[in-house]
């Protein structure tokens, strides 16, 4: 069976909780505008399955071959009071279920795939579609309250074998302080539109339509070109800023009050990036790294695993252990003996998950033989001030880890998933030279090692865009099966 069908068709499980414990709402993807995946509610020790809803049509992802644009691989539910809601990319609708019974209460059809979880606020829910519109619906009965088009007109184009808006909504909606934000358009030269609307009336508060054609530095070779912000993922918001994930690069950050672009450090961060973004303390997480939210400066590395942001720290699951960290003011000393103060994470607790998947033998051997690989796979939070004496010119090279969140290779029969990802995308010069000498030009993909959770192979030179990519190692890791890891990353959304 298609793996997306496996992820999407057997979709909603609800477990019974003691009647006297009132459940908090889960009004948007990963709970809140920070996409923290956190709730203060305490779960009971024993849960029992109450009902199951099976959606017959599996998700139809917008970027099925992408390793970083994974926002619509599964249907993400929200909970508003006694109603569970989710959208589908296969049949273009929003579905509302009775939380107690799992029975369908109502459905609402749009004119295109619904790729993002809806957002609940007050008595309404907001749903975005590839048809280019944002809809405000009544949670009670699905009645249309108002709608707003994201692009300038109703022109259509072909997208994913469907007729969709030329400006599909690919910046998933978020609500903060009574304002709903969303972004339409994915081709910068055609225009990208970031909107802020009054959540009650739908009144337009501001629009930024100026970030599609910016003369800016590109991630390859220090080049500059006219490009811009291309929304791909769930928007995030805090008191002063709006964060727009861009899919294959770091997020762009805007002023929440007037929509002006604050920063978009595309060139400085090279290949770092992805759709999954979390706000945590004074940082935001993206592509396996922590960035300072005020400046966008690369500040730390999280390593492999999935994250949840608690009130006073982070929780990380790496496939075998759950690790809890607490935020703390810390100090480090640079090469000249000067003290550097920074906000870091202190280990608080560690729990081993029973039945977790052991590390593959090939990877265990590689870690033993390579100190550099072992340091990357160590399950720890690492901040820039901790190793300033060895810092090279490029922070990307310092952290030696540009793409730690990768999905399975499209090769052979499905394998058991595993959590291992994140080998360096920038090998040292000697290793790179050796790899090029051993890899004849034009040789097809060659498997180096594989296991249930890991496939390491060399890139086919003919598919590379420039010589610097020839024979550069790439790790393709399976998504972890339904487990605590998904509970921390996807299922909570």
N, C-alpha and C positions, 0 to 999 in steps of 0.2 A: 504494500500500500504506500502511496505517496506520503513522504514524511510530513508534509504540511497538513495533510488530512489527519495524520496521527495527532499532530499538535492541536488541530483546530476542531475536529468533529466531536470528540469526546471532551466536552468543553467545561461545563460548570458542575462542580461537585459542591454540595452544601452539607456541612456537618452540624448536627444538633448540639446546641449549647443549653446550659441550664436556663429555664424560663425566666428566672429572676434576674439574670444578668443582661442588661440592655446593651445591645451592640451599637458601637459608634458607626457613623456613616463612613463610607469609603468613596468620596464623591468624585474622584478623578484618578487617572492613571498613577499608580504608586502613591495613592492616598492624598497628596497635597500638591501645592504649587512648587515645592522644592523637589518633588518626585522622590521623597525620602524612603518610601516603603515601610514606614513606621507607624505603629499605633500604640497608645498607652494602655490599651485594653489588655487584660490578662486572660489568656486562654486556659481552659480547664485541662487537667491532666489527661482526661479521656474524651475523645470525640467520636461520635457515631454518625455514619452517613444518613442524611435525611432524605435527599433526593438527588437525581442526576438529570441534567438536560443535555440532550445530544442534538447538535446542529448538523444536519445532513450535509451541508455544503462546507467544505474546508476552506481555509483562507487562501486568497490569491494574492501573494505578496507583490508589491510594486517592483522590488529588486531581488528576485529569487536567487540570483547568483552572487549577490554582494555579501561580503563578510562583515560589513559594518553597518549597513542600512537595514536594520532588523526590526523596525518599529511595528510592522504589521505581520509578523510571522505567525502570531496567534491572535485570537479574539480576547481582548482585555475587558473584564467586567468592572462596573462600579456598583455601589450600593447606596441608594437614597431611601432612608426609612425602611419600609417593607417591600421595596422594589429593587430588583437586580436588572441592570441594563447593559447591553453591549451592542456593538455594531459589527457588520459583516462586510467583507470585501468581495464576497462571491455573489451575493444577491442584493446588495445595495440598500440594506435596511438597518434600522435600529430596532432591537427587540427588547421588550420589557417583560420581566417575569415576576410572578409573586414569590417573594423570598421564602415564604412558609411552605409553599407547595411545589414550586417550580413550574406552574402553569403559565402559559403565555397570557399576559394581560392586554397588550396591544403591540402593534408594529407600525413603523413609519418608513415609507420608501423614499429614498432620494433618487437622483438621476445618475448616480455613479457610485463606484465602490466607496464604502465607509472604512477607512484604514486606521482610524484612531479611536481610542476609547472616548465615550462621551464625557462631558463635564457637568456635574450636578451643582446647582446653586439655588438656594431658597426653594421655590416651588417649580423650578424648571430645569431642563437639561439641554445642553448645547451639543450639537453633533455636526461634524464637518465631513465634506464629501469631495471626491474627485470631480464632481459636477461643478465645483468652484464656489459653492455656497456654504455658509454657516447658518444652521437652523436653530431656533429656540423653541422648544416644545414643552408642553405641560407634562410634568412627571406623572400626574394622576391618570391622564387619558391619552397622551400623545398628540394633543391638539397643537397646531402650529400657532405660535404667539407672534413671531416675526422672523425674518430671514435677511441675510446680508450677503451680497455677492462679493467675492474677494478680488476678482480681476476687473478690468475696465469695461468688458463687454461679454457677450455670450458666445464668442467664437469657440469652435471645438477643434480637436485634433485626435489622432489615434494614440492611445497609450495603453500598453499591456493588452493589446487586441480588443480594446474598448474605445468607444467614442466618448471622450471626456473633455472637460474644459481645458482651454489652452493655459489656464492658470488654476490647476487643481490645488486644493488646500492640503499642503504637505507640512505646514507648521501647525502641529496639533494644538487645539485650543487649551487655554489655561485661564482660570479666574483668580483675580487677586483684588481685594478691597472693592468689590462691586463692579469691577471692570473685566470684560472678557477680551482676550487677545487671541489672534490667529494670523497665519501668514499664507498667502496664495502665490503660486508661481514657483517653477523649479528651474527655468532657463533664465539666467540673469539678463541676457540680452533682450529677452521678450518682456522683461519687467517683473519685479518681485514686489509684492504689496503686503506690508505689515500693518495691521489694523488694531485699534483700541476702541471698544464699543461699550456703552453703558449697558450693563447686564440686564437691567430691568426693561428699558425702553428700546434698546437696539440703536440708540442715537450714536452717530460717529463722533468720537472724541478727537482722534487724530489718525492720520495715515502716513506711513513712510513708504514712498514709491521711488526713492532715489538711490537705492543700494544695488541696483542691477548692473550698472556700468560704471565701475570705479577703477581708475588706474591704480593698480596695487601690485605688490610683490607676489610672485607665485612660488610654490614650494619646490620647484625644480630649478637648480642651477642659478639662483638669484635673479631669475627673469622677472620682468614686469609686463603686465598686459591688462586690458580692460576686461574685468570680470566682476564678481560681486558675491553677495550672500545668496545662497541657494538653500532654502529651508528644507530640511529632511529630518523630522522627528518631533517629539513633544516639546512645546515651549515650556519654559520655567520662569518664575517670577519671584522677586523678593521686594522689600520695601522701596528700593530705588532703581532696580535694574530688571530688564527683560532679556532672557537668554534664548537664542535661536540656534539649535543644533543644525549643522550643515551636512551631516551624513558622512562624508569621507574626509572631513577636516574638523578643526576645533570649532566650538560655537562662536557666533557673533553676538556681541552684547550691546544692548540699546538702553537709553534712558527711558524708564517706564513712564515718566510724566509727559514727555513730548515726542518720544519715538526717535530721537536723534541717535545715530550710531556712535557708541563710545569707543569700541575697539573690535578688531577682527584680525588676530595675529596669524594669518595663514602662512606666510613665508617663514616666520620665526619657528613655527612648530612642525614644519615639513610634513611628514606623513602621519603624524599623530591625529587621532580624531575618530569619531563615530557618532551614532545617533543617541546612544544611551548616555544621559547626563543626570547628575544628582547635585543638589546644593547641600553643602555640609559645612557648618560653622562659617568661617571667612573664606572658604574655598568652594570651587565646584569641581566635580569629578567628571572626566570624559576620556574615553580611550585608554583607561588604565592609569591615568595620572590625575593629580590634584593641581589646580590652578588657582592663583590668588584672584578672588572675585573682583576686587577693586581695580586691578591693573591687567588681569589676564596673564600674568607671568607664570611660567611653569615653576611649581613649587615642590612637588613631591611625586613619588611613585607608589602605587598601591600593590603592584604585582598581580598575580593571577587571582581569580576568584570573582565573586559577585558581592556587591555592597548593599547595605541598608544603613541609613543615617538616623541614628537615635538622637535623643535630646542633647546628650552630652558626649557623643562619640560616634564611632562607626562599628558596624558588625560586618565581618567578612567571612564568606564560606569559600573554601578552596577545593572542595571535592572530598575532603576527608575530615576537616576540622572547621568548627565555628570559632572565630576569634573576635573578641570584643576589645575595643580600644577606647580610651577616654581622652578628650582634648585637654591639653596642658600647656602652660607657658614653659618653654624650654630654652636652654642656652647651649651654644656650641662655640668652639674656638677655631679661628681661621689660621692660616699658615704663619701669620705674623703675631699670633698670640692674642688677637683682638677677640673679645667676646661678641657673639652674635645671638640676639634674642629672636625667637620665632615661636609660632604656635604649632605644636606638634601633637602626636598621638602616643599615649603610653599604654602598653598592654594591660588589660584588666582581667580577662578570663579566657579560657580555652576549653572547648568541649570536643571530644572525638566522636564522630557520628558512627554508630554501629552499622556494619555492612557496607561501608564506603569503599569505593574502588581503589585498590592499591596503585601505586605509581608503576607505569609500564617498565618492564625490565630494560628495554633499550634506552629509555630516558634515564633510568637509574644509573646505567653504565656511563651515559654521556655526562651526567652530573658529576660522577666520580672522577672522570678524566678531565673535566674542564671546570676550573675554578670560576671562570666568568659565567658560564651557564648556571652553575650552582648558586651564585649570588643573585641571579635574576629570579630563580625559582624559590628562594628563601621566602617563607611566608612572613613578611614583615612590612611595615610601613617605613618608607625611607624619604627623608626630607633633604633638600639641597644643602643646608648648612652642615649636615653631618659628615660630609666628605669633601669640603671645599679644597683641601690640599691636593686632591687628585682631579679637580674639575678641569676638563678640557674646554676649549672655546665654545663648543656646541653642547647645550643642555640635553639635546636629543641623544648625542653620543654618550654623555655622562650617564644618563639613565639606561642607555642601551636597550631600550624596549619601546618600540613604536606602535605595535599593533597587538596588544595582548588579548583582545576579544575577537576570536575568529570562529567561523562556523565550519561544518563538515565539508570535506572534499567531495565533489560529485564524481566519485570513482568507485566502481565495484558495488557489491551489495551493502546495505546499511550495516554499520557496526555499532557495538555498544558504545554509548557516549562516555566521555571523560572530561575532566576539568582542566587538562593541561594545555596551556597556551602561553605564548609570549616569548619565544626565542628572539634573539636580537635581529633586527632588520638591517643593521649596519655592522657587518663583520669587520675586524681589523684588516689592515692592508695586506698583511702577509697571508692571512686565511683566505681573503678574497682572491688574491693572486693565485694561490694554490688551487682554489675551486675553479677558476677560469681555465687553468692549464689542464685540469682533469676533465673538463666538460667540453667535448668537441662541439664546434658551432653547428647548430641545427639539430642536435640530438634531442629526441623527445623527452617528456617527463620521465625521470628515473627515480624510483622509490629508494630511499636511503634506509629508512626503518619505519615500521608501522606496528601498531598494537591496537587494542580495542579503543583506546582513547587518543591515539596520536598517529599522525601521518606526516612524516618529514620528507619533502621532496625538493628537487631543484627546479627552478623555473625554466621553461622552454625559451631559449634566446629569441626565437623568431616572434614570440609574443610580447617581448619587452619593448617598452617605448623608448628607452635610451640605454646606452651601453652600461651605465652604472648599475642596472638591474640584472645583468647577466649572471646567472648562477648564484644569485643571492638566496640564502636559505629562507624558506617560508614554512611556517607551521600552520597546519590546518587541524583544528581540534573539534571533536564532536561536541554538540550541545549536551549538557548533562541531563540525564533522564529526570522524570518528575521526582523531586527530592527536595530537601531543605534548600539546596542551591536555587532551584526554581522558585521556592517560596520566598526567598530573599530578593530575587531579581524580577521574575516574570509573573508568577501566579498571583503575587500580591497586587500587581497592577491591574 
